[in-house]
Amino acid sequence: MNLTALNQTDVCQEYWCPERSVSLSVYVILYVAAAAVSLLTVCGNLLVIISVSHFKQLHTPANILILSLAVCDLLVGVFVMPFHLSWLIESCWISGSLMCSVFSFVTFQATSVSVHTVALIAVDRFLALSSPFLYSEKISPTVICIATLFNWLFSLFYNFTLLYVNGNFADVTCPGECLYIVDEVSSLIDLIVVFLVPCTLIIILYTHVFVIAKKHVTAIRALQVHNSTQSSKNRVGDKSERKAAILLGILVIVFLLCLLPYYICSLVIPYSDDDLFHVRDVTVMIFFLNSTINPIIYALFYPWFKKSLKLIFTFKVFNRDSSLMNVL
């Protein structure tokens, strides 16, 4: 993810941190707001992680992908948001070279893993609706865990290679800035791997998902009341899959709405244009805020998350065999 992508010749131009131009009260309010957003992101995603990890009833393929997305969002809340918001408030990087390296790597890693996880969610819902029998036989939580692990390891290898090849581990520090080097070829590869391919896949598959869901609704409405009991069970299963597809569709749409402005801005506005740098800052923050929004979506639309929260806040999760409690 190109937050401050540079060419090799642009590294470490002379830079000095500007003096703070806001009053102390505004300064404090900005930091309190930044801390509140970061804390909300961390706590919200921790609750999602605890819920899916603890309750065995939630160990489904779709929820494992939600768990992976929540871990990405947690990383954003811990390692990305606080430092980026501080950078915006101070108009200067004050956290040192080590945290700059951590910040850059976690930003790349969380971005690629989250985009590819959302693509896996689209694949999962497409298979669940288009081939329900194949899905029930072949797509198990174990299979999704392996796919998720591969996603994380691939992103880890890909991002380390991308940063290493461009010389970002050579301890080049620029006072007051957190810069990393990404040449034009690497930027193009990153754009294709992290944005164009997965987002195209997401849009195509979810278009098919909603078409299939609409056909299922039409077919079910055409069924007669005297259908057999087995058919009724199938209708319940189909309804459950459609509902899951619609709810996850909301998650996917919000994700794309938060992601697209940044990449569109990156393509349209050159990084040498300082006059529009604040526009890029806004689009970056919109994308990061997706990590805050996701747990809110779960709380609003997922009954299992509401029940899990109730059990967590009433400390019933500490009861013996609480992992077997019904949360659906």
C-alpha positions in Angstrom: 0.0 0.0 0.0 1.6 3.2 -1.1 1.2 5.8 1.6 4.4 7.7 0.8 5.8 5.9 -2.2 9.1 7.4 -3.5 11.5 7.0 -6.3 15.1 6.1 -5.4 16.3 9.6 -6.1 13.8 11.3 -3.9 15.0 9.8 -0.6 15.9 12.1 2.3 15.5 15.5 1.0 16.0 18.1 3.6 13.0 18.3 5.9 12.2 20.1 9.1 9.1 19.6 11.3 6.9 22.7 11.2 6.0 24.3 14.5 2.5 23.5 15.8 0.0 26.0 14.5 -3.0 25.0 16.7 -3.9 26.0 20.2 -3.2 23.6 23.1 -6.9 22.9 23.6 -7.4 21.9 19.9 -4.2 19.8 20.1 -5.4 17.9 23.1 -8.9 17.3 21.5 -7.2 15.9 18.4 -5.1 13.5 20.4 -8.1 12.4 22.5 -10.1 11.8 19.3 -7.2 9.8 17.8 -6.8 7.7 21.0 -10.6 7.1 21.1 -10.7 5.9 17.4 -7.7 3.6 17.9 -9.1 2.2 21.2 -12.5 1.6 19.6 -10.8 -0.2 16.7 -8.7 -2.4 19.1 -11.5 -3.2 21.5 -14.1 -3.9 18.8 -11.9 -6.3 16.9 -10.7 -8.0 20.1 -14.3 -8.8 20.9 -14.8 -10.3 17.4 -11.6 -12.4 17.8 -12.7 -13.6 21.3 -16.2 -14.4 20.1 -15.2 -16.5 17.0 -12.3 -18.2 18.8 -14.1 -19.1 22.0 -17.5 -20.3 20.9 -17.3 -23.6 19.0 -20.7 -22.9 17.3 -19.0 -20.1 15.5 -16.2 -22.2 14.0 -17.7 -22.0 10.5 -15.8 -21.3 7.2 -17.3 -17.9 6.9 -16.6 -16.9 10.5 -13.0 -18.1 10.2 -12.6 -15.5 7.4 -14.2 -12.9 9.6 -11.7 -13.8 12.3 -8.8 -13.3 9.8 -10.2 -9.9 8.8 -10.6 -9.0 12.5 -6.9 -9.8 13.2 -5.9 -7.5 10.3 -8.1 -4.8 11.7 -6.6 -5.3 15.1 -3.1 -4.8 13.7 -4.3 -1.6 12.1 -5.7 -0.4 15.4 -2.5 -1.2 17.3 0.4 -0.5 14.9 -1.0 1.8 12.2 -3.7 4.1 13.3 -2.0 5.6 16.4 1.2 6.4 14.5 -0.5 7.7 11.4 -2.9 9.9 13.4 0.0 11.3 15.4 1.9 11.9 12.2 -1.1 13.9 10.8 -1.5 15.9 14.0 2.1 16.8 14.4 2.8 17.1 10.6 5.9 15.3 11.5 7.1 11.7 12.2 8.1 11.6 15.9 8.3 7.9 16.6 11.7 7.0 15.4 13.2 4.8 12.6 12.3 1.4 14.2 8.6 2.2 14.6 8.7 3.7 11.1 9.8 0.3 9.7 7.2 -1.5 11.8 4.5 0.9 10.7 5.4 0.5 7.0 5.6 -3.3 7.1 2.4 -3.7 9.1 0.6 -1.3 6.8 1.6 -3.3 3.7 0.8 -6.7 5.4 -2.6 -5.7 6.9 -3.7 -4.1 3.6 -2.8 -7.1 1.4 -4.2 -9.7 3.9 -7.4 -7.8 4.3 -8.0 -7.4 0.6 -7.3 -11.0 -0.1 -9.4 -12.1 2.8 -12.4 -10.2 1.5 -11.7 -11.9 -1.9 -11.8 -15.3 -0.1 -15.1 -14.2 1.5 -16.5 -13.6 -2.0 -15.3 -17.0 -3.2 -16.8 -18.7 -0.1 -20.2 -17.2 -0.6 -20.2 -17.8 -4.3 -19.5 -21.5 -3.8 -22.0 -21.8 -0.9 -24.8 -20.5 -3.1 -23.8 -21.8 -6.6 -22.7 -25.3 -5.5 -24.2 -26.0 -2.0 -23.7 -29.8 -2.1 -20.1 -29.4 -3.2 -19.6 -26.7 -0.6 -20.9 -28.8 2.3 -18.7 -31.7 1.3 -15.5 -30.0 0.4 -15.3 -26.6 2.2 -14.7 -27.3 5.8 -13.3 -25.1 8.6 -10.0 -26.9 8.1 -9.9 -26.1 4.4 -10.6 -22.4 5.1 -7.9 -22.4 7.9 -5.4 -23.7 5.4 -6.4 -21.1 2.8 -6.2 -18.3 5.5 -2.8 -19.5 6.6 -1.6 -19.5 3.0 -3.0 -16.0 2.6 -1.0 -14.7 5.6 2.2 -16.5 4.6 2.0 -15.4 1.0 1.4 -11.7 2.1 4.3 -12.0 4.5 6.7 -13.2 1.9 5.4 -10.9 -0.8 5.5 -7.7 1.3 9.0 -8.5 2.8 10.3 -9.1 -0.7 8.7 -6.0 -2.0 10.2 -3.8 0.7 13.6 -5.6 0.7 14.1 -5.4 -3.0 13.6 -1.7 -2.9 16.1 -1.2 -0.1 13.7 -0.4 2.7 15.7 -2.3 5.4 18.9 -0.3 4.9 18.1 1.9 7.9 17.7 5.0 5.8 16.1 7.6 8.1 14.8 11.0 7.2 14.3 13.5 10.2 10.6 14.2 10.7 9.5 11.8 8.0 8.6 8.1 7.7 9.5 7.2 4.1 9.8 4.0 2.2 11.1 3.4 -1.3 8.9 1.7 -4.0 10.0 2.0 -7.6 7.6 2.3 -10.5 7.8 -1.4 -11.4 7.1 -2.5 -7.8 4.2 0.0 -7.5 2.6 -1.5 -10.7 3.0 -5.0 -9.4 1.6 -4.0 -6.0 -1.4 -2.3 -7.7 -2.1 -5.5 -9.7 -1.6 -8.0 -6.8 -3.2 -6.1 -4.0 -5.9 -4.1 -5.8 -6.9 -4.9 -9.4 -7.0 -8.7 -9.3 -8.7 -9.2 -5.9 -11.1 -6.3 -6.3 -12.1 -7.4 -9.8 -12.7 -10.9 -8.4 -14.7 -9.5 -5.5 -17.0 -7.5 -7.8 -17.5 -10.3 -10.3 -18.3 -13.0 -7.7 -20.6 -10.8 -5.5 -22.5 -9.8 -8.6 -23.1 -13.5 -9.3 -23.9 -14.1 -5.6 -26.7 -11.5 -5.6 -28.1 -12.8 -8.9 -28.1 -16.4 -7.5 -29.7 -15.2 -4.3 -32.4 -13.4 -6.2 -33.1 -16.5 -8.3 -33.4 -18.6 -5.1 -35.9 -16.2 -3.6 -38.0 -16.4 -6.7 -37.9 -20.2 -6.8 -38.8 -20.5 -3.1 -41.8 -18.2 -3.5 -43.0 -20.5 -6.3 -43.0 -23.6 -4.1 -46.3 -24.9 -3.0 -47.3 -25.2 0.7 -47.6 -29.0 0.4 -43.9 -29.5 -0.2 -42.3 -32.3 1.7 -40.5 -31.9 5.1 -37.1 -32.4 3.4 -37.8 -29.6 1.0 -38.7 -27.4 3.9 -35.3 -28.2 5.5 -33.6 -27.4 2.2 -35.4 -24.1 2.1 -34.2 -23.2 5.6 -30.6 -24.0 4.6 -30.9 -22.0 1.4 -32.4 -19.1 3.4 -29.5 -19.3 5.8 -26.9 -19.2 3.0 -28.7 -16.3 1.3 -28.8 -14.3 4.6 -25.1 -15.0 5.2 -24.3 -13.8 1.6 -26.3 -10.6 2.1 -24.7 -9.8 5.5 -21.3 -10.5 4.2 -22.2 -8.5 1.1 -22.7 -5.4 3.3 -19.2 -6.0 4.8 -17.7 -6.3 1.3 -19.5 -3.2 -0.1 -18.4 -1.1 2.9 -14.8 -2.4 2.4 -14.7 -1.5 -1.2 -16.2 2.0 -0.5 -13.4 2.6 2.0 -10.7 1.1 -0.3 -11.5 2.5 -3.7 -11.1 6.3 -2.9 -7.5 5.7 -1.8 -6.4 3.7 -4.9 -8.3 6.1 -7.3 -6.5 9.0 -5.6 -3.2 7.2 -5.9 -3.7 6.7 -9.6 -5.0 10.2 -10.3 -2.9 12.4 -8.1 0.9 12.2 -8.5 2.9 11.9 -5.2 4.9 15.0 -6.2 1.8 17.1 -6.0 2.1 18.6 -2.5 -1.0 20.8 -2.9 -3.2 17.8 -2.9 -1.3 15.8 -0.3 -4.1 16.4 2.2 -6.6 14.6 -0.2 -4.4 11.5 0.0 -4.3 11.8 3.8 -8.1 11.8 3.9 -8.5 8.8 1.6 -5.9 6.9 3.7 -7.8 7.6 6.9 -11.1 6.5 5.3 -9.4 3.2 4.4 -8.0 2.8 7.9 -11.4 3.6 9.5 -12.8 0.5 7.8 -11.1 -1.4 10.6 -13.2 0.6 13.0 -16.4 0.2 11.1 -16.2 -3.6 10.6 -17.0 -4.6 14.3 -19.8 -2.0 14.2 -21.3 -3.8 11.2 -21.1 -7.1 13.1 -22.8 -5.6 16.1 -25.6 -4.1 13.9 -26.3 -7.1 11.7 -25.0 -10.3 13.2 -27.2 -11.8 16.0 -24.4 -14.2 17.0 -22.1 -11.3 17.7 -24.7 -9.6 19.9 -25.2 -12.8 21.9 -21.5 -13.3 22.2 -21.0 -9.7 23.5 -23.7 -10.3 26.1 -21.9 -13.5 27.3 -18.5 -11.7 27.3 -19.7 -8.6 29.2 -21.6 -10.7 31.8 -18.4 -12.8 32.3 -20.2 -16.0 31.4 -17.4 -16.9 29.0 -15.4 -17.8 32.2 -18.0 -20.5 33.1 -17.0 -24.1 32.6 -18.0 -25.4 29.1 -18.9 -21.8 28.1 -17.5 -22.5 24.6 -20.4 -24.9 24.0 -23.0 -22.3 24.7 -25.6 -21.5 22.0 -24.9 -18.2 20.4 -26.9 -18.7 17.1 
